[in-house]
Amino acid sequence: MPSSVGRGSVWILEWTELILCVRIKWAQIVSDKYSRPLCSSQLKGERMIVEPRASEHDLTMPRNFDPDDVLSRPLMANLATVTADGAPRNAPVWFIWENGAIWLLGSSDGSAVKHLERDPRCAVEIVHFDNDAGILLHLGLRGAATIEPMSPDRFKRLLRKYLGPESGWNQWFIDNVAQIEHPDGRMIRLAPASIFTNNVSFFRTGPELAWPPNP
């Protein structure tokens, strides 16, 4: 997974860089034409854009869900940034949601940090997909990111989200890859200007949704 040993922030952020067009046309049309501002308690008062809920059999409109259903899970997110020549770049990352923002790991000399220092516009896409259970939840966050100093405490909370209790951590990985106290470590903070949710969990159970489960 790491691009080089000894860069804890880089192994997660720069596993690979894939050129990806992040402008999803149908999502933009829906968001631009139908979106309305809401306030979500799960997002601690942050303003967000949520599209109207689809009718029972209307597959042309997004179906909303609680963003925390995805943000609380140890899933892979994809961070999309823009290079100096305007080309999109995409990198899979680990994340943690705290204080109304999504926090990602970076490095002072990492490409994503450099892209965002030049142009803070970005998008983060997270998908919860369970083929057997018929679950497909898509969460998109968009806005302008800031580059923050490394917070070892927050880094550890992020690691506990994915690796479990510290007593079970692989010490080689912590010492040689994560390097929590590395001076070059940075954190990418995105307090989203808009959030897009779509529950597509009907590909096995449609028209009924497989998520959320029936009480």
N, C-alpha and C positions, 0 to 999 in steps of 0.2 A: 504493500500500500504506500509506504513512504517513498517520495522521490529521491531523498537522500537521508541517511541516518544522521540524527543530531539536530533536526529542525522539527520540533514537536508541533508547531503551528502550521508548518508547511505540509506535513504528510497528509493531514486531513483536507486542507484547502487546495492542494495542488496534486492530488492523486492522478488526475488527468485533466487536460483542458481540451474540450471538444467545442468546435465551432457550432453554435446553435442559434437559430433564429427564435427569439423569445417572444416575438409579437404574434400571439395566437389570434388570428383574425376574428373568429366568431366570439371569443371572450371579450375582445376589445369593443366589438360592436354592441354586445349586450351591456358591457360596463358603461360605455359612453352614452348609450341611448336610454338605458333603463335604471341606472344605479341611483341610489339615494343614501344620504348619510345616516348612520345609526351609531349608537353608543353601546358598547358591549361590556358587561361586568367582567367577563373573562379577560378582556384586554385592558382592565383597570382604567376605564374612562377614556381610552384613546379613541379618536374619531376614525371611523373606517367607512368604506363603501361596500355595501352589500346589495346584491341584486335581488329583485322580488322573487318569491318562491313560485316554483312552477305548479301548475295544476296537476292533478293525479296522473294524467296520461300525456302531459305535454313534455316531450323530450327535447324541445327546442330552447327551453329556458333552464338556467342553472337551478339546482336544488340545494338550498342552504343547509349548513350544519354548523354546530358549535366548533369554532376553530380550535378550541382546546382539545377536542377529540384527536387532532393530529399533532398539535404542538407539544402535547405531554408525552408523546411516544418517542422511543429511540429510533427514529427513522433517518434516512439520508435526505438531506435537502440539496437542491441545486442552486448555486449562486451564479447569476448571470451579470456580467459587467461588460463595459465597452472599452476596446483598445484605443490607442491614440489615432489609428486610422479609421475608427468607426466600426470595426468588426466586432461582433458579439463573441464573448468567451463564457464558457460554462464550466463550473467545477463542483463536484459533489462534496458536501461538507457535513460535519456534525454540528448541532446547534443546541442552544438552550433559550427558552423564552422567560424573560424576567423584566419586571418593571416596565411593561408596555412595549418591549422591544425584543427582537430576535438578535442573539449574540452568536457570532461565528469566530473561529480562530484564524489568525493571520500572522504574518511576519513582516518586519519592516522592509525587507527586500523581496517579499513575495509579489507575484504579478498582480493578484487581485487587489492587494493593498495599494499598489502603485496606480492601478487603473482607477480605483475609487478616490484616491487623492487628487487625481486629475479631473475626474468626472464622477461625482458621487451617485449618479443615477444607477439603480440596480433593481433586480427582481430576484425573489427567492421562491422557488416552487417545491412543494413537498407533497408526496403522494403516499397514501396508505393503501396498499394493494394486497388483498388476500384472495387468491384465485379460488381456493377450495370453499371459502366462506362466502364468496360472491361480493366482497367488499372492495369498493374503489372510491376513495375520497381524495379530491384534489384541492389543495390550498395554495393560493398565490399571494405573495406580499410584494408590494411595489413602493418605491419611495427613494429618498436620498440617504445614503449611509454616511456614518462618521467613523473615523479611525480613532480608537481609544487605547490608552495604555493597557498593558496586560494586567489582569486581575487574577492572581493565583487562586484566590478563594472561589471566584466564579469558574475558573478553569476546572478546579476540582469538582465543583457541582456538576459541570458538564460531563466530566469523565464518569462521575457516579451514575449519571443518567444512562450511559451506554455500557459501562463496565461493572456496575454494581458496587457493593461496599469496597472500601479501600483495602480491606484485608484480603480480597481476592484478586487484586490487581497484579498483573505481570510486571515484576520490578524491572526487568530488562527494558520493557517497553517504556515504562515511566522514566527511567534514567537516560535512555539513549534516544528515544523518539519524542515522547511528550515534552520532556524538559520544561517542566512547569515554570521554573524560575529563570528561563533563558532571557537575557536582556533584549533580544530582538523580537520577542513575542509581542503581538498586538491583538486587539479584539475589534472586530467589525460589528458595529451596532446599527441596526436598522429599525427605527420606529416607523412602521409602515404608514404611508399616506393613504393607501387603499388596500383592502383585503378582498380576495375573490375566493369563494367556496363553491364547490360543485360536488354533489353526492351522486355518483353514477353507479350505485350499488344495486342495479337492477338487471345485470347481464345474466344472472342465473335464476333470479326469482321474479323478474318483471311480469306485470307492471309494479308489483310490490317491491319495496326496498329491503335489502338484506341488512341494512344499517340505518338507523339504530335498531338493535334487537327489540322484539316485542317484550313488554314488561311481563 
